[in-house]
């Protein structure tokens, strides 16, 4: 414990969209230490160990990651430094101070060829550097905590702040006369606040360990997601006019890294373990956009 009777939660990647929501949704009675990359470089083992020794957190939410999927193909050493060695440093330090580690991972550990929702026990087959390094980070988190870490895979995360698909679509739809969006990649949009709530719930389940999946409920393509963003934003006055949304095949939108064509995650076991309801992605999208409209 740190700070008297209050347990401490330490957040890495605290300036990202999930980190911001973890801070905003912290339950009463928790002291939060929020560390962005300026406060903590997870690639420096000494800095990580020194910080955890000083703060003595009860739980560490490890959200810091190299998430630039395309750039990772050209910077594999940097992606590995952050996603693998950085995670190892955090896991090792957490174990040393007896902190629970809750590590955030990704649907990109799968190749998307299965065609039905991926369970936590399904075999990972990453397609690129980002997925490979995140998978290796998962394994380091579990290895260095003797399997006690909680690894939470998620997908298609967005929020009112930060760089994400929703904010990009709102900007482009406001600037252009039309947008083209990939229609043959399928997953589940996930509001960062929903994910943050699940992570805080996991922190309160002392017996929880191993790999878990969390997204909002439902399924969508990126095209479906974009259409929904425009419809909801028009209704809330966030956009002044509708523009055509054109479906594209993946081959029409070339990118440096391959994406899984189907990366829906089976979250049923996690919802049962955390006793949390399934909220459809479009409901959470509407709630987030309403907050933007009211701001």
N, C-alpha and C positions, 0 to 999 in steps of 0.2 A: 504494500500500500504506500501511497505517496500523498502528501498534503493532508495529514491527519486521517480522518475516517473515510475520506473519499478515495475510491480506487481511481487510478489513472489509466486513460486510454491514449495511446500514442498512435498518431496517424501519419504514415508516410504518403507522399504524393498529395499533400493536403491542399495544394493550390489547383488541383484538377477538379473536374466536375463531380466525381464521386467524393473526393476529399471534402469539398465544400458542403455537400449534402450530409456527410457523416458529422461534420461539426454542427450543422443546423438542426439535426435531429437527435443530438446526444440526449439521452435520458437524464432526468434529474438525478443528482447524486454522483455524477461522474466528473472528474477533472480531465480536461482534454488538452493534450500537447500536440499541436498541429505543426507538422514539418513539411514544408515544400523543399524543392531541390536547393534553394538558397540556404535553408537552415540545416539540411542534412543531405549529403552526397552519399547515397547508399553504396556506391562503388568503393568507398573508403572504409575498410573494416574497422580501423581504429576509431573513427568518428562515430560509427554506428554503436560500437561497444561502449564508448564513453558516454554517449547520450543515454542509452538504456540503463547503464550503471547509475547515472545521476538521477533519472526520472523514476526508475523502478516501476514500470507500468504493470498493471494487471493483465492488460490485453494490448496487442499491437495489431492494428489494421494496416496491412502492407499493400498499399495501392500504387506506390511508385513503380513506374514501368516505362520502358521504351515502347511506345505504341504506334510509331509511324510505320505502318505496314509496308508501304512501298520503299521508303528510305532504308528500312532494315535490310533489304536485299543488297544495297550498296554499302551499308555500314554494319556488317554482321558482328564485328568485334565490339562495337559500341552497344548493340542490342544484347549481346551476350554479357557484357560487363554489367549492364543494369539488370536485365531480366534473370540472369543465372547467378552470377557472382554477387550482385547486390542482394538478391533474395537470400542467398546462402549467408551473407553477413547478418542480415536481419534475423534469420532463423536461429543462427548460432547465438547471437546476443540475447534473443528472447528466451532461449532455453537456459542460458546462463543466469538470467535474473528471474526464472520461473514465471515468465509471462506467457499467456496464451497467444498463439500466432494465428491470425485470420488473414489468409493470403488470397488476393483477388486474381483470378485467371480468366481464360477466354475460350470461346467456342472455336477459335482458330487452331486449337489442338487437334481438331478433326478435319478430315479431307472433304466431308460433305457428300460422300458417295453412298451413304447408307439408305437414305430415302425415308426414314422414319426417325422420330426423336431419339437423340443420343442420351443414354443413361450414363451415370457416373462410372460404371464399370466397363463401358464399351471401349474398345481398343483405340487409342489416339493414333492418328496418322497425319501430322501437320504437313501442309503444302509448301511452306516457306519459312524464312528465317524467323519472322515474328512468332509464328505458332511453335516452331521448334524450340526457340529460347524460352517461351512461356511454359512449355511442357517441361523443359529441363528445370526451370525455376520451381514448378510444382514439386518435382521429385526431390530437389534440394530442401524445400520447406519441410517435406515429410521425413526425409532421411535425417535431417539434423535436429528434428524434434522427436525422434523415435515414433513417428506416426501420429503424434498428438496434435499437429497443426490441423486447422480447418482450411481446406482449399475450396474456394467458391468460384466456379466458372460462370461467366455471364456473357451477354451478347448485346450488340447494337445499342450501346448506352448513350443516352442524351440527357440534357438538362437545360435549364434556363440560361446558364452561364457556361463559358468554355467553348471549345471548338467541337462541334458535333453536327450530325446530318440535319437535324431540325433547324438549327440556326442558319446553316448554309442554305437550305431550301427556302427559308423565309427571305433571306437576302437576295437570292437569285430570282425568286418569283416577284420580288419587288422591283428588280432592276431590268429583267429581260422580258421578251415577248413570248417566251416558251422555254421549257427545260426538258432535257432527255435524261431518263433514269433507268438503270438496269432492272429488268423485270424477271430475270432467270436466276437470281440469287435469293434464297428464302431463309428467313430466320424469325426472330421475335424482337421487336423494339422494346427497350427496357428503360424506364425512367430512373435516373440515378437516385432519386429519393426513395423509390421502391427498393432498389438494391441496398441503399444505406439502412433502411428499416430491417431488411433481412439480416444484414451483417450485425447490427446491434442485437437482434434477437439471438443470433448465433453466439454472441458474446455472453448472453445470459444462460446458455445451455452448457453447463460444465462438462457433460459427458459427450458432447458432440466432437467428432474428429473425422479425419479423412476427407474425401472428395465429395463435393455437393454441387448441384446445379441450381442457379436462380436466374429467372427472367420474369418479365410480366407474362401473362397467358396469351394464347392466340398465336397466329402465324401470319406472316406477310412477306411479300417481296419488297425490295427497295422502292419499286414503282408504286405498289399499294400504299406504302408508308408515305411517299411523297404526295400522292393524291389525297390521303387523309389529312396530312399537314395543311394542304391548301384549303380543303373543305372546312376544317375546324378554324383555321386562321381567318378565313373570310367571314365566318359566322361571328367571330369575336372582334372584328374590326382591325385585325393585325395586318391584313392585306386589303388594298383598295379595289383590286380587280382580279379576276381569274385569268390564268394564262394556260395554254395547252401544256399538258404533261405527256411526253412521248415515251413509250416503252422502248428500251434498247436491249439487245442481246449483249452478253458479256463481251463478245468479240468486237462489238461496235464501240466499246469503251475500254480501250487498251490500258493496262496498268502494269507496273513493274512486277508486282506480286500476284500470284494466283489466290483467288478467294474460294472458300468452300461453297458449292452451289446450294447446299442444304445444311443448315447448322442449327436447327431447332433442338433445344435442350429439354430433356424430360426432367421437370422440376417437382414431380409428384412426391417423391420421397423426402425432399427438402421441406416442402410445404407441410408435410405431416410431422416431420421432426421439429419444425419451428412453430407449428400451430398457427400458420398465417394463411389468409385467404388468397385465392387466385383472382387477380384483377386483370381484366383484359387490357392489352396495350393501348387500345384506342381510348379507353376511359382515362388512363393515366396521361396520355398525350393531351386530351382535352383539359384535364386539370392543370397540367403544367402551362399550357398556352393561356388558360384563363388567368393564371397568376401573372404571366407576362402582360396581358391586356390590362390588368388592374394595377400594375406597378406604376 
